[in-house]
Amino acid sequence: MIEQIAQFLSAHNIHPIGIIISAIGYLMPFPLAWIAYSFWHHYRTERFIAGIKWTLLEIQVPREVNKSPAAMELIFSNAFFHQSMKGFWEMFIIGAPWLWFSLEIASIDGKVHFYVRTPSRIRDLVETQIYAQYPQAKVIEVDDYAMHIEQYTKNGNWYTWGAEFIKSREDFRPIKTYREMEEMDSGTKEEYKVDPITPTIEYLGSLPKGQQLWMQILVRQTIKQYHSHGPHKHVGFYDAAQEWMDTLLRPFTQFKPGAGVDGGDAKEIRAPAYYDPLVKNTVRNLEQLHFDCGIRIVTLADKRLNTEDAFNNLRRNSRLLFRQYAAPASNELVRINGTQFDSPFSDPTGLALTKVKKRMLDFYRLRIFFHPPLQYSVKYPPILDTFFPAKRPEIFVLSLEELATIYHFPGLVSETPSFKRVESKIAKPPSNLPS
């Protein structure tokens, strides 16, 4: 057969290499068109985002907060979960992204502040939903605190470090939430209950003058896609979660042909007892709304007021701010994309570290996560990432309950003196709220 093919090619003066080159020439327009469209779509999206006007709101928490974090769940679901379907023209031609928000906690010289950054056109909705759950709170528009710090330079006045956090395991596995702690506190008076955010607030309130710690949680409705082994190669969160649950319980699943109520097949699952908490919490987690999330922390210390050792202590301690949400058998939040290198050989000149720190500070200020610049949107091979530390932001998913656990207003449990609260009660929300 091979000889016959060779004779045919020689008789017709056809060279195999020529065929390959011709095939590449005919097929090349397709990948080039896809690359050109990707560049163009990214340009349109960035141009659309550049036209969005933003408002930074500070929430001054009332002195007496008797509500559980469940109140924040209502705020998130009513103000921040903007579920919508985008048509071909809006999504692929205009490049309009799904709206996102930034939930922020900042300690500036030991004074703790709660912020929400929202598109200006949705500001009224955000304010009304906050007042609906916390009538005694104050919501005011403020300047961006992140712009008050100069850009990082190697010989500048500020030490800088930052990192991002993701779930250590599959998105479907929940972290420890406030509801689990409420079950342990059943029957306990409000002032003695355990509030999971209290350790964070207490630490932020202990920072001395010249130190700052910023934390932001960027959220949007979940549109994350997952690889599937089913007929559809990519599926959404809920379908992927069901497939993961079936895979997890498959070793303990038994099918009984004809044993069903209607004469069909029956399925019996007998998982070990130690699986019960994981299955129970995962099922409860799946019954809620979900958000695509990105978490970022930035720490800063004024060199004129702090030693390098003091800054290193701040940097190390900030890595533990999410430890109370860890559920080793289920999930936890772990650090990635830190602005550091493990050995001096990774960055002998220090130029890469300076670039990474500048990018971390810029990404925080611009609240960049879901739509990073083009060069940081690509996952590079490890060998290239060694020379070009892209540190691409990684998105994960949190449920309403998980998100409210991480970001909510502390109750009577927290008595941090530097945490600013509204001293006097307000009879009702401001009368100038939009109707």
N, C-alpha and C positions, 0 to 999 in steps of 0.2 A: 504493500500500500504506500509506503513512504517513497519507494522508488518511482511509483506511478505519479505521485504528486510532484516529485522533483522533475520528472520528464515533462509533465504538463506545464510547470512553471518555466522551464528552460525553453520549451517549444514556443511559448507565447511571450517570451522575453519579459517575464514577471519576476521581480526580485522580492523576497519576503520582507526585507527591510523597507523597501519602497511601500509595500502594503501597510506596514505598521505606521510609517510616517504619514501616509495619506489618511489612514483611519484617525490618527491623532489630529490631523488638520481639520477633518470634518467634525470631530467631536469636541474640539477645543472651545468653540463658541458657547457651549452649554455651561461649563464651569466658569468661564469668564463672565457670562451673563449673570450667573448667580452671585459671583463676587461683586460685580458692579452694582447689582441690586442691593446687596447687603450694605455696601458703602453708602449708597443713596438713601436707603431706609434709615440707617443710623444717623445720617446727616439731618433728615427730616425730623426724626424724633428729638435730636438735640435742639434743633431750631424751635420745635414746639415747646419743649421744656423751658427754653430760655425766655419764652413769652409768658410763663406762669408767674403771677405775683403771689408772694408769700407773706404771711403774718406770723410773728412769734408772740404767743400769749403766755403770760406767767399766771399760774394759779396759786393764789394765797389761800392756804388751807385753813378752815375754821378751827377754833380752839377745841371744840368738842365734835369729834367724828365718831358717831356711834354705829355707823354702817360698816358692813363687811365689804371685802373687795368685790362682792357680787354687784354692788352699785356701779363699779367701773365696767363690768361686763355690759350693762345696759348702755353706758356711754359709748363703749367701743362698737357695739352692734348698731346703735342708732346714728352715730356721727361718723364713724371711720370705716364701716364696711359698705363700700359703694359697689355693689355687684351690678355689673352691666355687661352687655354683649356689644362688641364693636363689629361693624360691617366691614366689608372689604375696603371700601374707599377710606374710611376713617382709620383703619388699622394699618393698611399696607401702603396707602398713597399719602395721606396726611401725616401718618406716624404718631397719632395721638396715643399716649401711654395711659395705663390705669393710674388713677390718682393715688398718691401715697401721703403719709403723715409721719411726723417725727415726735415721739414721746421722749422727753428728756428730763434728767435729774442732774443738777450741777451744784457742786460745792465750790464756792469762791471765797477763799480765806476762812473756810469753816462755816460759812452761811449757806444753808441748803435751799435750793430753789427747784420748783417743778415748772416745766415748760411744755407747751404743745406748739409745734410748728405746723401750720395748715395752709393750704391754698386760700388766698384772701376771699375768694368767692364763696367759700364754705365756712368762713369764720362765724357767721351768725348761727349756723346750725351747731357748730362745736360749742359755742358759748351757751346756747339755750339748753343743750343736753347736760352740760356740766352743772348749770344752775338747777336743772330739774332734779338732780340727785344730791347736790350739795348747795342748798339755798343760801347758806351762810358764807359761802366762799366768795372770793373776789377774783375776777378774771380781767387782767389789764394787758394792753399791748405794750411791749417793751422793745428796746434795741437788742440786737443780737450780741449776746455776751461773748460768743466765740470770735467776734471780729475785734474785740478789744485787746487781743494778744497779737503781738507781732509775728510774722512768719518765721519759722524756725531757720536758723543758720548755725553752723557749727560753732562759731565764736559769739553767738548771740547771748542775750540776757536770760534765756529760759532753757531749762532742761525739759525735754519732751519725750514722752513714750506713749504708744498707743497699741491697741490690739482689737481684734474682732472675736466674736464668740458664736459657736454653732452647737447644735445637738451632737452628742458623741455617737449616737446610734440613729436608727431610722426615725424619720419625722413622726411616725405613727405612735411611737412609744412616748408617753407623757413624762414630764418632769414632776417632781413633788409639788403639789399645789396647796393653796390655802384651805381647800375643802378637807383635805386629809388632816390638816392641823386643827380645823374646826371640830372635826369628829373627836379628836383627842381632848379638845377644850370644852366638850359638851357639858353645860351646866355651870361653867366658870363665869364669874363676873367679868364684865367688859374690860376693866382695868387690869385684870390678871391674865387675859388671853394672850396667846402667842401670835404675833403678827410677823409673817415671814420677811417683810421689808424693813423691820426695825433694825436688824444688824447693819444693813446698808446705810440707813439714815444716821444711826449713831456714829458709824465710822466717818461718814462724810462731815458730820458736825464737829468732829474732833481735829480736823485739819488746821494747822497753824497758819498765820498770816504768810502770804507769799506762795501758798500751795493751792492748786486747783485740780479738781477731778470732774470730768464731764462724762456723762453716759447718755447715749441716744439709742432708741429702739425705733427703727423705721418699719412701718407696717402698710400693707395694702391687702385687698381681697386676694385670696390664694388663686393663682393661675399657674402655679408650678406644675410641670409635667414630669412623669416618671416612666422609666422603661418598663414595659410589660412583656410577659411571656405568652400572653393571650393573643387573640386575633388582631387586636389593636396594639401597635408597637409602643405607643405613648398614650398614657391615660392620666386623668386628674387624680387629686389627692384621695378621694373616697374610693374609687375603683382600685387604686394602688394599695390602699390600706386593707381592703377586703382580700385582695390577692395575697398580701403579706400575712394576714391572719390565717388564711387557708393553708399557706405553706408552713406557718409556725405550728399549727395543730395537726398537720397531715400525719405525723407518726402516731398520733393518738386517735385517729379517726377510723371508724369501721363502717363499711357500706353493707347493708343487708337488702339484697334484691327482693322485691315483693313484700316487704314488711311495712310499707307505708300505710297510712290510713286509707288512701284511695287506691291501694294496690300497687303503688309505685315503689321506688326504692327508698329506703330509710337510711339516715346517716346518724351515727352515734359517736359522740366525742367524749372520751374519758382521759382528760389531761391530768397530770399529777397535781397534787394540792398546791405545790409551790408555784404553779402557773396561775392560780386563781387571782391573786392581786393584780398581776400584769394584765390578764385578760379583762378583768373587771374595769380597771382604770383605762385601758385602751378603748374598750367599748364606750365608756362614758365620754372619753375624749372625742370619739368619732361622731357623737351625737350633737356636737356643737358647731358653730361657725369657726372658720379657720382663716388665719392671716399668713401671708408671706412676710417673713421678718428678717431683719438684719440688725445685729447688736454691735455697737462700737464703743470703746472706752478710750479716753485720752487723759493722761495725767501731765501736769505741768508744775514746775517749781522755779521760782525766781532765784537766779544764781546770787543775787545781791543779798538775799535773806535766808538762803538754804545752802547747806553743803551738799556735795554729791552723794554722800552716805544717806542723808535725810531724803533726798529724792529717790534713791534706790529702795529705801524702805517703803516709800509711797508707791512706787512702781510694783514692788512685790506684793504688797497688801491689796492693791487694786485687782490683782488677778484672782482673788478669793471672794469677790463680792457676790458671786452667784453660787457659792458652795452650798448654801442652805436649801437650794432647790434640787440638789442631787438626790436621785433615787437609784442607787447602784444596780438594782435588779431591773430597772426600767430605762431611765435616761438621765442625762445631766448636760450642763452647758460647759463646753471646753474652749480653750483659747486657741486661736489661729491667727496668722498674719501679723504677728507681733513685730514691732519696729526694732528688731535686734537680730544679730547673727550669733550663732552658737559658738563660732570660733573665729579668731582674728584672721585666719587664712581665707575665710569666706568673703571678706571685704578689707583687704590690706590697706587700701588708700582712704577708706572712710567715705568715699563719694557715694557709694550705693546706699549707705545708711542715711546720709543726709537727704538723698532723694526720696527714700522710703518715708522718712519722718515728715518731710514737706507734703508728700502726697496724703499721708494719714490726716494731717491737719487740714488740708484743703478738702478732702472728702468729708470730714466732719462738718466743716463750715458750710459747704454746699449741700450737705445731706445727700451725698451720692452713695447709692447702693444698688438699686434695681437697674439703673441705666448708667453704668460707668463709661468713661471714654473708651473709644474703640480698641486702643492698645491693651486695655485691661479687661476687655470682654472675652478674650480668647484664652482658653486653657492651653498653656504651652507645655511641650514635652519637658520632662525633668532636666535634661541636659541643657536646654535653652533657658529654663527657669533659673538655673544656677548662675548664668551670666546676666540674665534680665529678670530680676525679682519682681514679677508682675503682681503677685499677691492679690489675685482676683477675688473680689467679694463673693462670698458664698451665702446663698439664700436658704433658709429653712422655714419650717411651718410651726406655728403655735396656735393652739385653740384659744377661745375666749377666756376660759378658766386659767390656762397657763399664762396668758398675757396679763390678765388682771392680777395674778399672783406677783409678777415681776414689777408691774407699774400700777400702783394705787396710792391713795393718800393715807398715811399712817393714822391709826386711831389713838385712843387714850393711852395705849401702851407706850408709845414713844414720847419721851419728855426731853428730847434733845433741846438744850437751851438756845442753840444757834439756829434752830429750825423755825423760820418765820411763820407764824400763824396769825389769823385775824383775831385780834383781842376782843373786840366787842361784837355782840350778836347783831345781825342785820335782820330787820323784820321781814323783808322779802327781797327777792332779786331786784336789780336796778330796773326802773320803770321804762328806760329807753331801750330795752331789748327789742330786737326786730319782731314783728308780729308774724 
